[in-house]
Structures are given as C-alpha cells and as structure tokens.
Amino acid sequence: MQATVGDTLLVHGRTVGQHDRTAEVVEVLGTNGTPPYRVRFADDGHEALMSPGPDTVVRHKEPG
C-alpha cells in the first residue's frame, strides 16, 4: 500500500452494523509512501497513527 499526504483511506466495516470510515492522510511516516500514516478521520476529526490492513482502500487525490 502506498499513499501520499491528502489521499483518503476508506476503511471498510469489519462487522455487521459497523459503517465504513474515511480518513485523510496528514503525514506519511513510512518510506516511499508506505505505512504507518498519521490520519484524520472525517466523521469525528480525531487523528490517529494507522497501519492499514486488507480492509482499507487508498483513494488517491486528484492531481491539480
């Protein structure tokens, strides 16, 4: 997985009733865009350190 600052991570809910969450990458701590990432969650604005698993998809920001 590779991401850059400004990309969005879509974290799929893993259990019934758990909703998908989105988080913006605010800092890349790994080398060459690899995890871990410091992210800000869209639903409540809190920041966390995250090493995404297979239930996460990177949505790259549009150039420009």
C-alpha positions as a Markdown table, in Angstrom:
| # | Residue | x | y | z |
|---|---|---|---|---|
| 1 | Met | 0.0 | 0.0 | 0.0 |
| 2 | Gln | 1.2 | 3.5 | -0.9 |
| 3 | Ala | -0.3 | 6.8 | -0.1 |
| 4 | Thr | 0.7 | 10.5 | -0.1 |
| 5 | Val | -0.5 | 13.4 | 2.1 |
| 6 | Gly | -4.0 | 14.4 | 1.0 |
| 7 | Asp | -5.0 | 10.9 | -0.1 |
| 8 | Thr | -8.1 | 9.4 | 1.5 |
| 9 | Leu | -8.2 | 6.0 | 3.2 |
| 10 | Leu | -11.6 | 4.1 | 3.1 |
| 11 | Val | -11.7 | 1.7 | 5.9 |
| 12 | His | -14.5 | -0.9 | 5.4 |
| 13 | Gly | -16.5 | -2.0 | 8.5 |
| 14 | Arg | -15.5 | -5.5 | 9.6 |
| 15 | Thr | -18.6 | -6.5 | 11.5 |
| 16 | Val | -22.3 | -6.2 | 10.9 |
| 17 | Gly | -23.6 | -2.8 | 11.8 |
| 18 | Gln | -20.1 | -1.2 | 11.6 |
| 19 | His | -20.0 | 1.5 | 9.0 |
| 20 | Asp | -17.2 | 2.4 | 6.6 |
| 21 | Arg | -15.0 | 5.2 | 7.7 |
| 22 | Thr | -12.8 | 7.7 | 5.8 |
| 23 | Ala | -9.6 | 9.3 | 6.9 |
| 24 | Glu | -7.4 | 11.8 | 5.2 |
| 25 | Val | -3.6 | 11.1 | 5.3 |
| 26 | Val | -2.0 | 14.1 | 7.0 |
| 27 | Glu | 1.5 | 12.6 | 7.4 |
| 28 | Val | 3.4 | 9.6 | 5.8 |
| 29 | Leu | 5.8 | 8.1 | 8.3 |
| 30 | Gly | 7.0 | 5.1 | 6.2 |
| 31 | Thr | 9.5 | 5.2 | 3.3 |
| 32 | Asn | 8.3 | 5.8 | -0.2 |
| 33 | Gly | 4.6 | 6.3 | 0.8 |
| 34 | Thr | 4.3 | 3.1 | 2.9 |
| 35 | Pro | 2.6 | 2.9 | 6.3 |
| 36 | Pro | 2.4 | 3.9 | 9.0 |
| 37 | Tyr | 0.3 | 7.0 | 8.3 |
| 38 | Arg | -1.0 | 9.8 | 10.6 |
| 39 | Val | -4.6 | 10.2 | 9.6 |
| 40 | Arg | -7.6 | 12.5 | 10.4 |
| 41 | Phe | -11.0 | 10.7 | 10.5 |
| 42 | Ala | -13.8 | 12.6 | 8.6 |
| 43 | Asp | -16.6 | 11.6 | 11.0 |
| 44 | Asp | -15.2 | 13.0 | 14.2 |
| 45 | Gly | -11.9 | 14.8 | 13.3 |
| 46 | His | -9.7 | 12.8 | 15.6 |
| 47 | Glu | -6.2 | 11.9 | 14.5 |
| 48 | Ala | -4.5 | 8.5 | 14.8 |
| 49 | Leu | -1.5 | 6.6 | 13.7 |
| 50 | Met | -2.6 | 3.9 | 11.3 |
| 51 | Ser | -1.1 | 0.9 | 9.5 |
| 52 | Pro | -4.0 | -0.1 | 7.3 |
| 53 | Gly | -4.9 | -3.7 | 6.7 |
| 54 | Pro | -6.6 | -5.5 | 3.8 |
| 55 | Asp | -9.9 | -3.9 | 4.7 |
| 56 | Thr | -8.6 | -0.5 | 3.6 |
| 57 | Val | -8.6 | 1.1 | 0.2 |
| 58 | Val | -6.5 | 4.1 | -0.8 |
| 59 | Arg | -8.3 | 6.8 | -2.8 |
| 60 | His | -5.5 | 8.9 | -4.3 |
| 61 | Lys | -6.2 | 12.7 | -4.5 |
| 62 | Glu | -6.8 | 14.1 | -8.0 |
| 63 | Pro | -3.8 | 16.0 | -9.5 |
| 64 | Gly | -4.2 | 19.7 | -9.7 |
